[in-house]
Amino acid sequence: MNRLPTYLLFFLGALVLAQGCIPPSDEVKTEISLDARSPVFQRVVDFQDRKEADSLYVFFRDEDPSWRYLAARAFASIRDGSGIDSLQLLLRDPVVRVRAAAAYAIGQTGDERGARPLLQAFERTDTAGVFAFSNAAILEAVGKCGGEEELKALATISTYQATDTLLLLGQARGVYQFALRGKVVPEGTARMLQLACSKVYPTEVRLQAAHYLQRAPGIDLTGAGGQLSGAIAQEPEADVRMALATALGKTLSEEALPALLKLRGSDPDYRVRCNVLAAYANYPYDSVQLDVQRALSSAQEQEAVRAAGYFLENGIARDASSYWQWAKDSLPAMVQLGLYRAANRHLPAYAVNTRDAINAELRQWLQGTASVYEKAAALRALAEFGWNFRYIYQQGAQSSSPVVRTATMEALAAISGRADFRAFFGSGYRSVRRELLGMYLEVLQAGDPGMIAVAAVALRNENLNFDALISNLDIPQQALARLELPKEIETYNELAHTIAFLKGEGRPQPRKPVYNHPIDWAMLNGLNPAREVVLETNKGNISLEMLPEFAPGTVANFIGLARQGFYNEKTFHRVVPNFVVQGGCPRGDGYGSLDYSIRSELPELHYDAQGYVGMASAGNDTECTQFFITHSPTPHLDGEYTIFARVTAGMDIVHELQIGDRINKVALAK
């Protein structure tokens, strides 16, 4: 029988917290106060920005806990395991927030060496709850770096009371972080079911546990249908209900489908209804088809878009012509085009006349619309019939719009990525494969970063063996050499991966931008006291509160771009129902950037509510201009994407935004 390590046995014994700390003397500072305009604050953050870890260590012994805290927090963004030995000294700091920052930073490294010092620092006898905040941070951090033994130990803590909010939240976050790393155990799922399904536990704990049930891979929820259905019926918070709805869909129980149908028909929050539509994918098509059809006419466009997506992903040949007919109804353009795409995907091969009519109408739409996003959607719909590949390339590859050009490549990549490629094209598949290869190589020579990135991924299709057809790597290698860094770092890494694949080598480590853009502190110092900016969109205004104490470099960059008018007339190029709206791309297709990059700033903030504003990235330290706003809590983004603002007014406008909507300008309050 395997025995648990001693430090884990101590951890398992920590079921009730806290040991009182020695009260500090009057001379010892205990308050943490941060001001982004402070010279010391700026000095510490500059060291963080330049990743000069050695310069940060001196602050670990500063008499002011603000600077100990800030220096510890800096390592959460640097994410270097070499700092663990020094950070663990701060796990015994007399100030709880400093301890918590050190624990969070250790977790951010993802280094398994961090688990032992974290658990050794856990205050097992903290009956007064003095160290509840730092103990909770330790539990979460263990989830980011621990192994299966630590997971079992964490999951089986059962003596926290309903009033131990911080500890319960730390436990739930820790188990969830394990799940995001693909580590789950039955004990963890049982504990999260318990926490998510009882109103006796605090809302934030139920929320975290519900998200585990929604997202954790490979968990068994068999038999939990009744428990989850009952919890949803009693749950007052939409943020929790929407996650529980997705979890309920996984149970496949007799109680689940009637509960889901009732929920979609009665819940006032469209986000819950969107998640129900996603959950329907687990049930027989005929049992939900009518309800999904009704959702196509929802007054909330995002719900209607999600309904069209259901038919694309789960539709059947028998109803394909119906999708086409529904697309002719008075529906938003993106819903119509989603239905056209579903019809083109699921139409049986023998329905030649119907297919010809569908594709003729899509070609008319492509030629007739002025919207580049509708053109992009039409191209993707045309790609559902693979023999459109030549037409797609002819119409889109030379477009003046980056949005259309990139969508062209996405459409071709979808065609070459068909699982039934050989069967679909029959005896002509070799000829089609060579034509597609020629198109991809032409794109590499053309130099468009969005098109190259998509083509690079398509060339790694193992089923089509493009590597056997490319005897000379000059074209991809020359294309790689022409890319501008750091501006086109995402494309660079995709193409470098493809070149390695074509050589028969493993995936190379992604290239990271070198430090190239110091923080403009003067820009930050001029920020208005309210820290407010307003996104003036074609749908209405959205007020944001900037968070300079947490993400000073990102805030300074955003304010600088706003003052230059950079965001004027930029579009929201990506909208995922009940997830995010994303904008700020200079190309409008998601592959745009400027000739610099900024650093990721990842302090202990959590995406635990709607309306957080984060930076889009292609990996840490690749951010520049693109940002997103969340529709709902998204805790799987915690610690990975910079949070630099939050919505204070106009969240209703955020929920109304659709692909192609515009930022008229960003107004800075005075």
Rosetta blueprint (number, residue, H / E / L):
1 M L
2 N L
3 R L
4 L L
5 P L
6 T H
7 Y H
8 L H
9 L H
10 F H
11 F H
12 L H
13 G L
14 A L
15 L L
16 V L
17 L L
18 A L
19 Q L
20 G L
21 C L
22 I L
23 P L
24 P L
25 S L
26 D L
27 E L
28 V L
29 K L
30 T L
31 E L
32 I L
33 S L
34 L L
35 D L
36 A L
37 R L
38 S L
39 P H
40 V H
41 F H
42 Q H
43 R H
44 V H
45 V H
46 D H
47 F H
48 Q H
49 D H
50 R L
51 K L
52 E L
53 A H
54 D H
55 S H
56 L H
57 Y H
58 V H
59 F H
60 F H
61 R H
62 D L
63 E L
64 D L
65 P H
66 S H
67 W H
68 R H
69 Y H
70 L H
71 A H
72 A H
73 R H
74 A H
75 F H
76 A H
77 S H
78 I H
79 R L
80 D L
81 G H
82 S H
83 G H
84 I H
85 D H
86 S H
87 L H
88 Q H
89 L H
90 L H
91 L L
92 R L
93 D L
94 P L
95 V L
96 V H
97 R H
98 V H
99 R H
100 A H
101 A H
102 A H
103 A H
104 Y H
105 A H
106 I H
107 G H
108 Q H
109 T H
110 G L
111 D L
112 E H
113 R H
114 G H
115 A H
116 R H
117 P H
118 L H
119 L H
120 Q H
121 A L
122 F L
123 E L
124 R L
125 T L
126 D L
127 T L
128 A L
129 G L
130 V L
131 F L
132 A H
133 F H
134 S H
135 N H
136 A H
137 A H
138 I H
139 L H
140 E H
141 A H
142 V H
143 G H
144 K H
145 C H
146 G L
147 G L
148 E H
149 E H
150 E H
151 L H
152 K H
153 A H
154 L H
155 A H
156 T L
157 I L
158 S L
159 T L
160 Y L
161 Q L
162 A L
163 T L
164 D L
165 T H
166 L H
167 L H
168 L H
169 L H
170 G H
171 Q H
172 A H
173 R H
174 G H
175 V H
176 Y H
177 Q H
178 F H
179 A H
180 L H
181 R L
182 G L
183 K L
184 V L
185 V L
186 P H
187 E H
188 G H
189 T H
190 A H
191 R H
192 M H
193 L H
194 Q H
195 L H
196 A H
197 C L
198 S L
199 K L
200 V L
201 Y L
202 P L
203 T H
204 E H
205 V H
206 R H
207 L H
208 Q H
209 A H
210 A H
211 H H
212 Y H
213 L H
214 Q H
215 R H
216 A L
217 P L
218 G L
219 I L
220 D L
221 L L
222 T L
223 G L
224 A L
225 G H
226 G H
227 Q H
228 L H
229 S H
230 G H
231 A H
232 I H
233 A H
234 Q H
235 E L
236 P L
237 E L
238 A H
239 D H
240 V H
241 R H
242 M H
243 A H
244 L H
245 A H
246 T H
247 A H
248 L H
249 G H
250 K H
251 T H
252 L L
253 S L
254 E L
255 E L
256 A H
257 L H
258 P H
259 A H
260 L H
261 L H
262 K H
263 L H
264 R H
265 G H
266 S H
267 D L
268 P L
269 D L
270 Y H
271 R H
272 V H
273 R H
274 C H
275 N H
276 V H
277 L H
278 A H
279 A H
280 Y H
281 A H
282 N H
283 Y L
284 P L
285 Y H
286 D H
287 S H
288 V H
289 Q H
290 L H
291 D H
292 V H
293 Q H
294 R H
295 A H
296 L L
297 S L
298 S L
299 A L
300 Q L
301 E H
302 Q H
303 E H
304 A H
305 V H
306 R H
307 A H
308 A H
309 G H
310 Y H
311 F H
312 L H
313 E H
314 N H
315 G L
316 I L
317 A H
318 R H
319 D H
320 A H
321 S H
322 S H
323 Y H
324 W H
325 Q H
326 W H
327 A L
328 K L
329 D L
330 S L
331 L L
332 P L
333 A H
334 M H
335 V H
336 Q H
337 L H
338 G H
339 L H
340 Y H
341 R H
342 A H
343 A H
344 N H
345 R H
346 H H
347 L L
348 P L
349 A L
350 Y L
351 A L
352 V H
353 N H
354 T H
355 R H
356 D H
357 A H
358 I H
359 N H
360 A H
361 E H
362 L H
363 R H
364 Q H
365 W H
366 L H
367 Q H
368 G H
369 T L
370 A L
371 S L
372 V H
373 Y H
374 E H
375 K H
376 A H
377 A H
378 A H
379 L H
380 R H
381 A H
382 L H
383 A L
384 E L
385 F L
386 G H
387 W H
388 N H
389 F H
390 R H
391 Y H
392 I H
393 Y H
394 Q H
395 Q H
396 G H
397 A L
398 Q L
399 S L
400 S L
401 S L
402 P H
403 V H
404 V H
405 R H
406 T H
407 A H
408 T H
409 M H
410 E H
411 A H
412 L H
413 A H
414 A H
415 I H
416 S H
417 G L
418 R L
419 A L
420 D L
421 F H
422 R H
423 A H
424 F H
425 F H
426 G H
427 S H
428 G H
429 Y H
430 R H
431 S H
432 V H
433 R H
434 R H
435 E H
436 L H
437 L H
438 G H
439 M H
440 Y H
441 L H
442 E H
443 V H
444 L H
445 Q H
446 A H
447 G L
448 D L
449 P H
450 G H
451 M H
452 I H
453 A H
454 V H
455 A H
456 A H
457 V H
458 A H
459 L L
460 R L
461 N L
462 E L
463 N L
464 L L
465 N L
466 F H
467 D H
468 A H
469 L H
470 I L
471 S L
472 N L
473 L L
474 D H
475 I H
476 P H
477 Q H
478 Q H
479 A H
480 L H
481 A H
482 R H
483 L L
484 E L
485 L L
486 P L
487 K L
488 E L
489 I H
490 E H
491 T H
492 Y H
493 N H
494 E H
495 L H
496 A H
497 H H
498 T H
499 I H
500 A H
501 F H
502 L H
503 K L
504 G L
505 E L
506 G L
507 R L
508 P L
509 Q L
510 P L
511 R L
512 K L
513 P L
514 V L
515 Y L
516 N L
517 H L
518 P L
519 I L
520 D L
521 W H
522 A H
523 M H
524 L H
525 N H
526 G L
527 L L
528 N L
529 P L
530 A L
531 R L
532 E E
533 V E
534 V E
535 L E
536 E E
537 T E
538 N L
539 K L
540 G E
541 N E
542 I E
543 S E
544 L E
545 E E
546 M E
547 L L
548 P L
549 E L
550 F L
551 A L
552 P H
553 G H
554 T H
555 V H
556 A H
557 N H
558 F H
559 I H
560 G H
561 L H
562 A H
563 R H
564 Q H
565 G L
566 F L
567 Y L
568 N L
569 E L
570 K E
571 T E
572 F E
573 H E
574 R E
575 V E
576 V E
577 P L
578 N L
579 F L
580 V E
581 V E
582 Q E
583 G E
584 G L
585 C L
586 P L
587 R L
588 G L
589 D L
590 G L
591 Y L
592 G L
593 S L
594 L L
595 D L
596 Y L
597 S L
598 I E
599 R L
600 S L
601 E L
602 L L
603 P L
604 E L
605 L L
606 H L
607 Y L
608 D L
609 A L
610 Q L
611 G L
612 Y E
613 V E
614 G E
615 M E
616 A L
617 S L
618 A L
619 G L
620 N L
621 D L
622 T L
623 E E
624 C L
625 T L
626 Q L
627 F E
628 F E
629 I E
630 T E
631 H L
632 S L
633 P L
634 T L
635 P H
636 H H
637 L H
638 D L
639 G L
640 E L
641 Y L
642 T L
643 I E
644 F E
645 A E
646 R E
647 V E
648 T E
649 A E
650 G L
651 M H
652 D H
653 I H
654 V H
655 H H
656 E H
657 L L
658 Q L
659 I L
660 G L
661 D L
662 R E
663 I E
664 N E
665 K E
666 V E
667 A E
668 L E
669 A L
670 K L
